[in-house]
Amino acid sequence: MLLDMDQTRARSEAADIAHAAAFGSPALIRAAGDYADLAGAQVVVVTAGTSLKPGQTRLDLLAANVGVVASVLERVLAVVPDTVLLFATNPVDVMPAVAVRHFGLPRGRAIGTGCALDSARFRDRLARHLGVSPSSIHANVLGEHGDSEVLHWSGAQIAGMPLVDFAAKLGHPLPLELREAMTKEVRTSAYRIKEGKGVSNFGIGGCIARLTRAIVNDEHVVFSVSTFMEELLGVEETCVSLPHVLSAQGASEPFLPPLDRAEEAALRHSAGVLCEAIRAGLGALPPKALDSRA
């Protein structure tokens, strides 16, 4: 069910997606006329808001998009108060905090796509260097979906061995300079894609579809997504990506993997960046949204 202020576009998007779906698994795809049409939805994906423009960071979208999302949530939760919310609106790591702090949702039912896409980009880049399938690589990106994100090099594995050891045995070593270049490439992927084609849509579309399927089908699969946390590494009230188990109930409690000293410091910094963004975002909410919190 697609819901958009532009109903003509929503109907056209639904038709186009349905035509594509006909080549794969059958699916009923419709465009909604109103929020009431979302009744019974197990998952609601929120993508409303302003997109990145050249030169902007995701946090630059904070004030405008927090207000948009708060308005959407007020209407969605009036119809489906027990749904799982999956956020893709940037800054995506702030939006679960809006749902939890001002609308009273349990933390596990307000999920940001977070670094799930960044983790896929990380694995894709490693796969191209090593000549192996991305599905054989266990590597995650943690923290902010943005400029302070942390590539978890120390925890990356292939074939049950540390990534760097596997790469050396394969004859495709990963020296520090190459790892730093890969880190920059993964971190700036969206900016380069937008510069070249104006929008980054296929990667996040695939990410949303995969996360939604995990929730709807109760898969209990692990992804690096963001949920609101009362405290992380000494930082209070933040929302960063860590591994979570996704199921029909939403996201589990986050799992903090072992980190080396540099990664721990970087993740603490990322948590602090988002703590400040969350405070600013909640402070920018209009009175109507503030009055509607549970």
C-alpha positions as CSV (number, residue, x, y, z in Angstrom):
1,M,0.0,0.0,0.0
2,L,1.5,3.3,-1.1
3,L,0.5,6.5,0.5
4,D,1.6,9.9,-0.8
5,M,0.3,13.5,-0.8
6,D,0.5,13.3,-4.6
7,Q,-2.1,10.6,-5.2
8,T,-1.6,10.5,-8.9
9,R,2.1,9.8,-8.5
10,A,1.3,7.1,-5.9
11,R,-1.1,5.3,-8.3
12,S,1.5,5.5,-11.1
13,E,4.3,4.2,-8.8
14,A,2.0,1.3,-7.6
15,A,1.2,0.4,-11.2
16,D,4.9,0.5,-12.3
17,I,6.0,-1.6,-9.3
18,A,3.3,-4.1,-9.8
19,H,4.4,-4.6,-13.4
20,A,8.0,-5.2,-12.2
21,A,6.7,-7.6,-9.5
22,A,4.9,-9.6,-12.2
23,F,8.3,-10.9,-13.3
24,G,9.0,-12.2,-9.8
25,S,6.8,-13.2,-6.9
26,P,3.2,-12.2,-7.2
27,A,2.2,-9.2,-5.1
28,L,-0.8,-7.0,-4.6
29,I,0.3,-3.4,-4.8
30,R,-2.1,-0.5,-4.4
31,A,-2.1,3.2,-3.8
32,A,-3.9,4.5,-0.8
33,G,-6.3,7.4,-0.8
34,D,-5.9,8.2,2.9
35,Y,-4.2,7.1,6.1
36,A,-7.2,5.0,7.0
37,D,-6.2,2.6,4.2
38,L,-3.2,1.6,6.2
39,A,-5.4,-0.3,8.7
40,G,-3.9,-3.7,9.5
41,A,-0.4,-2.9,8.2
42,Q,2.2,-5.0,10.0
43,V,5.0,-2.7,8.8
44,V,4.8,1.0,7.8
45,V,7.9,2.4,6.0
46,V,8.3,6.2,6.3
47,T,10.3,7.8,3.5
48,A,8.6,11.3,3.5
49,G,10.8,14.3,3.6
50,T,13.3,16.4,1.8
51,S,16.2,14.6,0.0
52,L,19.8,15.5,0.1
53,K,21.0,18.3,-2.2
54,P,24.6,18.8,-3.4
55,G,26.8,19.9,-0.6
56,Q,24.4,18.9,2.2
57,T,24.9,16.2,4.9
58,R,22.1,14.1,6.2
59,L,22.1,16.1,9.4
60,D,21.5,19.3,7.4
61,L,17.9,17.9,6.7
62,L,17.1,17.7,10.4
63,A,14.7,20.6,11.1
64,A,12.6,20.2,8.0
65,N,12.3,16.4,8.1
66,V,11.6,16.0,11.8
67,G,8.5,18.1,11.4
68,V,7.4,16.1,8.3
69,V,7.9,12.8,10.0
70,A,6.2,13.9,13.2
71,S,3.1,14.9,11.2
72,V,3.1,11.5,9.4
73,L,3.5,9.5,12.6
74,E,0.6,11.3,14.2
75,R,-1.7,10.1,11.4
76,V,-0.2,6.6,11.0
77,L,-0.3,5.7,14.7
78,A,-3.9,6.8,14.9
79,V,-4.8,4.0,12.5
80,V,-2.2,1.3,13.3
81,P,-0.8,2.0,16.8
82,D,0.8,-1.5,17.0
83,T,2.6,-1.5,13.7
84,V,6.4,-1.7,13.3
85,L,7.8,1.6,11.9
86,L,10.8,1.4,9.5
87,F,12.4,4.8,8.8
88,A,14.3,5.8,5.7
89,T,13.9,9.6,6.0
90,N,17.1,11.4,6.7
91,P,18.6,11.9,9.2
92,V,17.4,8.4,9.6
93,D,19.0,7.8,13.0
94,V,16.9,10.7,14.5
95,M,13.5,9.4,13.5
96,P,13.3,6.4,15.8
97,A,13.9,8.8,18.7
98,V,10.9,10.9,17.6
99,A,8.7,7.8,17.6
100,V,10.0,6.7,21.0
101,R,10.3,10.0,22.9
102,H,7.2,11.8,21.6
103,F,4.8,9.0,20.5
104,G,5.6,6.4,23.1
105,L,6.5,3.5,20.9
106,P,8.6,0.7,22.3
107,R,12.2,1.0,21.1
108,G,12.0,-2.2,19.0
109,R,9.1,-1.0,17.0
110,A,10.8,2.1,15.7
111,I,13.7,1.1,13.4
112,G,16.0,3.2,11.2
113,T,17.4,1.5,8.1
114,G,20.6,3.0,9.6
115,C,23.8,1.3,8.4
116,A,22.2,-1.7,6.8
117,L,22.8,-0.1,3.4
118,D,26.3,1.0,4.4
119,S,27.1,-2.6,5.5
120,A,26.0,-3.8,2.1
121,R,28.3,-1.2,0.5
122,F,31.2,-2.3,2.7
123,R,30.7,-6.0,1.8
124,D,30.3,-5.1,-1.9
125,R,33.6,-3.2,-1.9
126,L,35.4,-6.0,-0.1
127,A,33.9,-8.6,-2.5
128,R,35.2,-6.7,-5.5
129,H,38.7,-6.6,-4.0
130,L,38.8,-10.2,-2.8
131,G,36.9,-11.8,-5.7
132,V,34.4,-13.6,-3.4
133,S,30.7,-13.3,-3.0
134,P,29.4,-10.5,-0.7
135,S,27.3,-13.1,1.0
136,S,30.5,-14.9,2.2
137,I,31.6,-11.7,4.0
138,H,30.5,-11.0,7.6
139,A,31.2,-7.2,8.0
140,N,29.1,-4.4,9.5
141,V,29.1,-0.6,9.6
142,L,28.1,0.8,13.0
143,G,27.1,4.2,14.3
144,E,25.5,7.0,12.3
145,H,24.3,6.5,8.8
146,G,26.4,9.4,7.8
147,D,29.8,11.0,8.1
148,S,30.7,9.6,11.5
149,E,29.9,6.0,10.7
150,V,32.3,3.3,11.8
151,L,33.4,0.4,9.6
152,H,34.0,-2.5,12.0
153,W,37.2,-3.8,10.5
154,S,38.3,-5.6,13.6
155,G,35.2,-7.8,13.6
156,A,35.0,-8.6,9.9
157,Q,35.3,-12.3,9.0
158,I,35.4,-14.7,6.1
159,A,35.5,-18.5,6.4
160,G,35.7,-18.2,10.2
161,M,38.9,-16.2,10.2
162,P,39.6,-12.5,10.5
163,L,39.1,-10.6,7.2
164,V,42.7,-9.3,7.0
165,D,44.1,-12.8,7.5
166,F,41.8,-14.3,4.9
167,A,42.8,-11.5,2.4
168,A,46.5,-12.2,3.0
169,K,46.1,-16.0,2.4
170,L,44.1,-15.3,-0.7
171,G,46.8,-13.1,-2.1
172,H,44.8,-9.9,-2.0
173,P,46.1,-8.2,1.2
174,L,44.4,-5.3,2.9
175,P,47.1,-2.9,4.1
176,L,46.2,0.1,6.2
177,E,46.2,2.6,3.3
178,L,43.8,0.4,1.3
179,R,41.5,0.0,4.3
180,E,41.5,3.8,4.8
181,A,40.6,4.3,1.2
182,M,37.8,1.8,1.3
183,T,36.5,3.4,4.5
184,K,36.3,6.8,2.7
185,E,34.7,5.2,-0.4
186,V,32.0,3.5,1.6
187,R,31.3,6.5,3.8
188,T,30.9,8.8,0.8
189,S,29.1,6.4,-1.6
190,A,25.7,8.2,-1.4
191,Y,27.3,11.6,-2.2
192,R,29.1,10.3,-5.3
193,I,25.9,8.5,-6.5
194,K,23.8,11.6,-6.1
195,E,26.4,13.7,-7.9
196,G,26.4,11.3,-10.8
197,K,22.7,10.5,-11.2
198,G,20.9,13.0,-8.9
199,V,19.4,10.4,-6.5
200,S,20.4,7.3,-4.6
201,N,17.3,5.0,-4.9
202,F,18.1,1.4,-5.9
203,G,20.4,0.6,-2.9
204,I,18.0,2.0,-0.3
205,G,15.0,0.5,-2.1
206,G,16.6,-3.0,-1.9
207,C,17.6,-2.4,1.7
208,I,14.0,-1.4,2.7
209,A,12.6,-4.4,0.9
210,R,15.0,-6.8,2.6
211,L,14.4,-5.4,6.1
212,T,10.6,-5.4,5.5
213,R,10.7,-9.0,4.4
214,A,12.7,-10.0,7.5
215,I,10.0,-8.4,9.7
216,V,6.9,-9.7,7.8
217,N,8.3,-13.2,7.6
218,D,9.5,-13.3,11.2
219,E,13.0,-14.3,10.0
220,H,15.1,-13.6,13.1
221,V,17.9,-12.4,10.9
222,V,20.7,-10.0,12.0
223,F,21.1,-6.5,10.5
224,S,23.0,-3.4,11.5
225,V,20.0,-1.0,12.0
226,S,19.4,1.9,14.4
227,T,17.1,2.0,17.4
228,F,16.8,4.5,20.3
229,M,19.1,3.7,23.2
230,E,19.0,5.2,26.7
231,E,22.8,4.9,26.9
232,L,25.7,3.7,24.8
233,L,29.4,3.9,25.8
234,G,28.6,6.7,28.3
235,V,26.5,8.7,25.8
236,E,22.9,9.1,26.9
237,E,19.8,9.1,24.6
238,T,21.3,8.2,21.3
239,C,20.3,6.2,18.2
240,V,23.1,4.4,16.3
241,S,23.3,1.3,14.2
242,L,24.4,-1.9,15.9
243,P,23.5,-5.5,15.1
244,H,19.9,-6.3,15.9
245,V,17.8,-9.4,15.4
246,L,14.8,-8.5,13.2
247,S,11.5,-10.5,13.6
248,A,7.8,-9.9,13.5
249,Q,8.1,-8.1,16.8
250,G,10.5,-5.6,15.3
251,A,14.1,-5.2,16.4
252,S,15.7,-6.9,19.4
253,E,17.8,-5.1,21.9
254,P,21.1,-4.0,20.2
255,F,24.3,-6.1,20.4
256,L,27.5,-4.2,21.0
257,P,30.3,-6.3,19.4
258,P,33.9,-6.3,20.6
259,L,35.7,-3.2,19.3
260,D,39.3,-2.1,19.1
261,R,40.2,1.1,20.9
262,A,40.0,3.3,17.8
263,E,36.6,1.8,16.8
264,E,35.2,2.3,20.4
265,A,36.3,5.9,20.4
266,A,34.8,6.5,16.9
267,L,31.5,4.8,17.9
268,R,31.3,6.9,21.1
269,H,31.9,10.0,19.0
270,S,29.2,8.9,16.5
271,A,26.8,8.3,19.4
272,G,27.5,11.8,20.7
273,V,26.9,13.4,17.3
274,L,23.5,11.7,17.2
275,C,22.7,12.6,20.8
276,E,23.0,16.3,19.9
277,A,21.0,15.8,16.7
278,I,18.2,14.1,18.5
279,R,18.0,16.9,21.1
280,A,17.9,19.5,18.3
281,G,15.4,17.5,16.3
282,L,13.0,17.0,19.3
283,G,13.4,20.7,20.1
284,A,12.3,21.6,16.6
285,L,9.0,19.7,16.8
286,P,5.9,21.8,16.4
287,P,3.5,22.1,19.4
288,K,0.9,19.8,17.8
289,A,3.5,16.9,17.7
290,L,4.6,17.7,21.3
291,D,1.0,17.6,22.5
292,S,0.4,14.2,20.9
293,R,3.1,12.2,22.7
294,A,2.1,9.3,24.8
